[in-house]
Amino acid sequence: MSPWWIKPVPVETASVFSRARRLRSAMICGAVLTILLAAAFTLRHILSLRDHIAGPSSWHLGLSNGNSWHLCMGVSRRLLVHNIKGLAKLVKETAVTKRLDVGNNRLVATWRLVAPPNCSGGENCRLSGSATSAERRQRVAEDNHIGVSAMKPLRCVIGVIPTYLVVGLTFFAPSIAVAQEQLSDPGFDPAVANAAYRLDSGPRVLFDETHFNFHTAGGRYKAFADLLTRDGYRISPSRERFSSPVLRSYDLLIIANALGAPDVDTPAAAAPAFTEAEVKSVSQWVREGGALLLITDHQPTGAAAQNLADQFGVRMSNAIVVDKTAGNHLEGYIESNLEFTRANGRLKPHAITEGRDSAERVQRVVAFGGQSLQGPPNSACFLELGPAAFDFHVSSSERTPAGGRCMGLAFRYGQGRVVIMGEAGMLSAQLVTEDGPNGKTTHPWGMNWPGLDNRQLALNIGRWLSGALR
């Protein structure tokens, strides 16, 4: 899982938890800001009507010779249609870029007006300020446009509002357009060549779906659940709170991105996902021989799972880990998509990375934007962050060192075993579809990304937890 501006595709695109939520948020923000914009410019015109003809005019927006718009216009149908057509062209010539500027600790959203090829760089090729009426009338005459002449004040005030609304939607619509959805890849093949257990006879797995989980066995983690099923595990999704009687019937507990509330966009999502009684029940169950796979991610999931992680001596950054070092992230992609390979030394020796034989040896893993972890002294870090890695805390724009911390931990706890992951996308196989400025695009995400061993890593994690790997 990646935050809405970070994803395993080029920087000009963006991610989001839920397309519906982003559409809703963008529409609300766009509507509010559009109204404010219209009100502000209308007020400006009311205050400047005395000088509207003789003095400085309203702002002039020009893209190229022959393509200019005036934000104060009459209510004449011809003029309104003319300007709306022009603004439609402006929409097509507007590009949006969103990126995480980790060097300056900020999120950057850039709206760029793309000038047509015949733009010579003159006055009409940029967003310009006020001009005198005489200058404006001359420019309009040269461009063969209908100018703002001696319009009555009321007509100017009324006429300007529709244009402001179109302008507002022009600039805020892209925030709706970059909405994205993450769905399990229906074409993912979960076949296992050399299964650890006979089909439907392996360890019993409780797959948590009680705690507003962003990833579930039948949803975004379907590929992972199907893969374990083909390896012989018996998967049982559960909506029951953790307790000794519930856990007693299972060998392995999988928790993927639990949340404190159903809406990830609210502060309540970062609240503890588990009650103290649940934390104690899980801890005792693992100590007595159970196996836990706790999968977390960047904020808010790190904070939501921290009270359970505390029980096992694990600290979560609840931030976004970044490594700008060449070779430690996917080349050509944002630097939170981290690579763990034998070559860069970030993939560490452990039964999980070695497998049962050379065919199961993991060579290359990619994580798609998660958090860093600090394990207890007896833990093995099999996905280790590089010395230049750092955690970017979105809420405060703070950067904290993450070198030597982990994105994959394994350790024994009493008679049981625990694996904790700092990123969830690496064990999924999803298709990410976006409505971006260049139309719809679909990308793989996780185990279905070509050239990775994330699939084998997922199998090896299950096998180590269940004891098939020593």
N, C-alpha and C positions, 0 to 999 in steps of 0.2 A: 504494500500500500504506500502511495506517495501523497504528499500534500497537494492541494489543488494547483499549485504552480510548478510542481516538480514531477517529472515522469520520465520513463526510459525512451523518450523520443526527442527530436531536436528542440532547442530552447523556445522556438517560436510557438510551440503548442503548450497546453496546460492541462492539468489533471484536476479531478474533483471527486469527492467521496460519492456523491449522488447527483445525477443529472437533474432530477426533479428539485432537489434542494437548491442547487445552484441557479436553476431557472427562476425559482421563486425569489431567491435573494436578489438576483440581478434585476428582475423585473421591479421589485420594490424599490431598490436603490435607484434604478434608472428613472422610475416615475417621480420619486421625490426630488432627485437632482434636476430633472427636466423642469419640474414646476418651479423650483428655486431659480433656475436659469432664466426661465421665461419671465418670472416676476422681477428679477434683477434688471434684465434688459428693458422690460417695459417701464419700470420706474425710471431708468436712465433716460428713456425717451420722453417721459412726462416732464422730467426736470429740465430737459434740454430743448423742448419744443420751440422756445422763443428764438433760439439760434439755429433751428433746424435747417433753414434755407441759407442764411447768411454766414453762419459760423461753422465750427467743426461738425462733421456729420457723425452718424453712428459708425460702428466698426464695419470694416469692409473685409469680406473674406474672398480671396481670389486664388485660383489654382493655376490658371494659365490664361494667355491672351484668348479672348473669346469665351471664357468660362469664369464669370465672376458673379457673386451674389451679394445683395445688400440686405441686411437684416431688418431694415425698416422698409416695409412695402405697403402698397395700397391693397384694398380688398378686391381689386379687379381680378376676375377669374383668370384672365390671360396671364397676368403677372404672377399670380399664385401658382398656377400650373407650371409656368416657365421656371420658377424658382424651385419648386418641388422636383421637377425633372433634373434640374441641375444638382440638387442635393442628393438625388438618387445616384447620380454619377459620382458625387463625392464619396458616398458610401462605398462604391466599388473601388475607389482610388485611395481608400484608407486602410492602412495596415496596422496591426496591433502586435506588440511584442511584450511578453511577460517573462521575467527572469528573476532569479535570486542572485542579487549582487552581494555575494558573500565577502568580497573584498572590502566593501563599505558598509557591511552589516545592514542591508536594507532590501526590501522587496521593490522591484522596479517595474512599473507598468508604463510602457511607452506607446503613445498614439502617434503615428507618423502619416502625414499627408504625402502621398506619392504623386509627384508632379508628372504630367504627361510628357512624352518625348519632345514635343515642340516647345517646352518651357525653357526660356532663355536665361532664367535666373533673375529676371527683373522684378518690378514692383508687384506684378500679378502672380508671382510664383510662390508667394508665402502668405501666411496669416499676417495682415497688416493692421495698423492702428487707424486713428481717425484721419480724415482728410477734409479739406475745405469743400464747401458745396461746389464751387467752381471747378476745382480739381476733380471732384467726383463726377459731375455732369460731363466734363470733358472725357474722362475715362470711360464712362458709360456710353457716350456717343461713339467713341472709337471701337468699343466692343459690340456695338449694335444692340445694346440692351435698353430696356425701359428703365429710366432712372427715377429717383425719388424727387419729384418736383414739388410744387406747392400743394402738398396733400393737407387736408384738414387734420388737425390734431387727433380727433377721435378715430378717423380712418387709419392713421398711422399706428395708434395704440392697438386697435382691434386687429389690424392687418398683420402686425408683427408677431402676434402670439402663435399662429399656426406655423410660421417659419421657425420660431424658437423651439417649438415642440419637435419639428422634424430634425432640427440641428441637434437637440438633446438626444433624440433617439438614435441619430447617426453616431454619436460618440459613445453612447452607453449600450447600444445594441451589441457590439462585439463582446461585452462581458457576458451576454446571454449566449452568444454564438459559440464561445469556447467551452460550453458545457460538455460534459463527458460522462460516459457510463462504462463501468467495468463489469464484464460478464464472464462466467466460466466458458472456456473454449470448448464448444461442442465437438470439435474435430480432434481434440486431444486423445491419443491412444494410450490407455493406461496398462497395456500389456506388460507383463513381467517375464523375462526370459527364464530366470532361475529363481522361482519363488521360495521364500523362506519357510513357508508352511503350506500344507495342502489347502485348497480352496475351502473356505468356510470352516476351518478347523483350528485357526491360530488364536492368538490372544484376543480377549474381549476388550473392545475399545469404547469408552464413553466419550462422545464428541459433544462438547458443551455448546448449547444453543440457548442457555438460560439468561445470559448476562448481556443482552443487547449486542451480541457478537457481530462484528462487521463481516467476518468470514464464517460461514457455516458449511456443513457437510453437503447440503443440497444446493448451496449458492456459490459464492466465489471460491470456495474450497472444495468444490465437487471433484475436480481433477485429483486433488490430494487424497480425498476419501476413496475415490475409485482406485487409485494406485495402491493404497494400503489393502483394499479389499482383494485385489488381484494377487497381492503378496500373502494372502491367507488370513488377514485380520478380519474380525467380525465387528463391524462398525454399528454403533447404536447412538443416533442423535438423541440428546436428552434436554428436556426443559425443566428438570427438577433441580432444586437447590442442592448443593453438595452437603452430604451428611454421611456419617459412618454406614448406615444401612444402604444408602444408594451406592457408595463407592465400593462396598464390599463385594459387589457382583462383577467388578471389572478388574482388568490387569493394567490397563493404560488409560490415562485421562489426557485428552487433548483440549486445550483452551486456545482459541485464536481470536485475538483482538477483542477482548471483552471491554465493555464500556459501562460507565455509570448511568447513562441515559440513552434513549434510542436515537436522539438527534445529535450527531457528531459536531454540529455547529454551535451547540450551546455549552456554556461553562459546566453544566451538570454532567456532561459526558466524561469529564476528567475526574469526577468523584470516584471513590473506591467502588469497584464493581462487585466486590465480594464482602459479605458480612464477616465479622470476626469469628462467628461460629463456623462458617464455611472454611475460612483460612485454617483454623485449628483442625477441622476434620480432614482437609487435604494433607496437611503436614503430618498428621498422625498416620494416615493411610499410606503415604509414601515411606515414612520411617519403618513401617511394618512390611514393606516389600512392594508397594505400588510403584508405578512409573508415571512421571508427569512430563508432558510436552507443553510448555507455556510459550506461546508465540505472541510477541508484542510488536509495537511499531513506534513511530514518532508520536508527538502529542496529538490527541489526548490519551491514546491507549496506554502509553507508558505510565502516566499518572494513575490511570484507572486500575492498573494491575500491580501497582507498587506495594500495596499492603500484603498481597500474596507473595510477591518476590522478597519482601523483607523477611518473611518467615524462613527463607532459604539463604539469607545473607547476600542477596543480589540487589545492586543499586542500578536504577535506570535513569538515563539522562533526560528522558521525555523531551528530546530535541531532535534536530535533523543532523545526522553526521555527514560531514563533507571532507573529501580528500582531493585537493587540486593537483596532487603529484601525478605526473604522466605515468601510465601503466597501472595506477591504482583505481581508476574509474574507466567506464566505457568511453572510448575515444569518440569525440564528436557529440557527446551527450552531456547533460548536466552532471556536475561533479559529486552528486549524492548517489549516483548509480555506481556502486563500488564493486571492484573486481577483487576476488580472492583466488590467487593462482599459485602453483608451485614456483613459477618464474619470479613473481614479485615477493614471494616469501610470506604472504598474508594467509595462505592456506596451511595450517599447521598439522603435523602428524597426530593422528588419533584413530582409534578403531572406526570412527564415523567417516573419516576421510580416506581410510585405507580399504575398507570393505572386507569381504571374505577372501577375495583373490584379486589378481591384477586387473581383471575385467571390471571389477567394481570400485577400482581406485578413482577417487575424484581428482580431477585436474584443474577445473575452472568453475567458479561459482560467481554469480552476480547477485547483489542485493539492490533493490530498487527504491532506495530512499527510506531509511529507518533511523533508529537511535542506537547509541552505544550502551554497553553493559559493563558493569564491574562485578565479577563473581567472588565467591568466598575463596579462601586460600587453597582449598583442595580441588578447585574447579580447573578443568582443562579448557583453554580457549582455542577452538579449532578454526574460528574465523577471526583473525586478529587485525585490528586497525593499524595503519601505518603511522610512523612517528609524526607526520605533518597533519594528520586527521584532526578535525575539531568539530564540536557540537555547536550548531547554530540554533539559538533559542529565539523562536519567532516572536514571542510576546515582548521580549526586551531587546531584541537585536544583539544580544550578547554572544560572544564566542568563547567557548571554554575548550582547553586541550582535550583531545580524545585519543591521542597516540598511545598504543599499548592496550587500550580497552578492546572490547569484543563485540561481535554481532552474533556469535554462536558460542554457547557455554554448555559443558557437560560435566556432571559430577554425581557422585554417590551421596545418598542421604539416608543414613541408617542402613536398612536392608534394601532400600529402593534406589531408583535412578531418576535423575532430572536432566532435561535439556531445556534451555531457555534461549529463544531467538529474538534478536532485536529488529527484525523486519519480516513481514508476512508475505510480501509479493513473491519472494524467491521460491516458496513452496507451493505457489499457485500455478495455474495455467489459464490465464485470462486473455480475453480480447478487449482492447480498449478502443472504443469508437468515439470520435470527436466531431463536433461541428465547429470547425475553425474558420479562419478568414479565407482559407483556400478550399473550403468544402469539407465533406466528410472524409475522414481517414481512419483506418483500423490498424492496430498494431498488436503483436503478441506481447505477453507480459508474464514472465516467470519461467516455469519449466518448459514452456513451448518456445522460448527464445532460442534461435538456432545457435549451435556451437557451445552450449553450456552443459554442465554436469549437475544442474540443480535437481534434476529428476533422480539421479543416483544418490545425491545427498539426502533427499527425502526418504528414500528406501533405507539408507544406512542409518538414519536417525531412528526410524521405527525399529529396526533390527537391534540396534544397541540398547534401546530402552526395554525391549522385550527379552533381551538376553541371547538372541540369535548371533549377535556379535559380542565377543568378549573384550 
